[in-house]
């Protein structure tokens, strides 16, 4: 059995998924997630900032966002 925790999408993901995106924990937050209080863990359930992600797609007819890395 597996599960995925989602949050509201950031500006980058919102173009593809209007209502959700996976929560991605920063490695600095792993200890709080695993050993913190429920309130501390809940505070980590937020969208990763859009400027920290890049969407790369390839294929005919697909959009591509290189995040200014062209």
C-alpha positions in Angstrom: 0.0 0.0 0.0 1.3 3.5 -0.7 0.0 7.0 -0.4 0.9 10.5 -1.5 0.4 13.7 0.5 -0.7 16.6 -1.7 -1.1 20.4 -1.3 -2.5 23.2 -3.3 -0.3 23.7 -6.4 2.3 26.4 -6.8 2.3 28.7 -9.8 4.4 26.4 -11.9 2.3 23.3 -11.4 -1.1 25.1 -11.5 -0.9 25.2 -15.3 -1.1 21.4 -15.4 -3.0 20.5 -12.2 -5.4 23.1 -10.9 -6.2 21.6 -7.5 -3.1 19.7 -6.2 0.5 18.8 -6.3 2.7 16.5 -4.2 4.3 17.8 -1.0 8.1 17.6 -1.3 9.9 17.9 2.0 13.1 19.8 2.2 15.9 17.4 3.6 16.3 19.9 6.5 12.7 19.1 7.5 13.0 15.3 7.6 13.6 15.2 11.4 10.6 17.4 12.1 8.4 15.2 9.8 9.6 12.0 11.5 9.9 13.0 15.2 8.1 16.4 15.6 4.7 17.0 17.0 1.6 16.5 14.8 1.4 20.3 14.5 5.0 20.6 13.4 4.5 17.9 10.8 1.3 19.5 9.6 3.1 22.9 9.1 5.3 21.2 6.5 2.4 20.3 4.3 2.8 23.1 1.7 3.7 23.4 -1.9 7.4 23.7 -2.6 8.2 27.2 -4.0 7.8 27.4 -7.8 11.3 28.9 -8.2 12.8 25.7 -6.7 11.3 23.5 -9.4 11.5 23.1 -13.2 9.1 21.2 -15.4 10.8 19.4 -18.3 8.8 17.7 -21.0 9.7 16.4 -24.3 7.8 15.0 -27.2 5.7 16.2 -30.1 3.1 18.8 -29.1 4.2 19.1 -25.4 5.0 22.3 -23.6 8.5 22.8 -22.2 9.6 25.0 -19.3 13.4 25.1 -18.8 13.1 27.5 -15.9 15.4 30.0 -17.5 18.1 27.3 -17.9 18.2 27.3 -21.7 
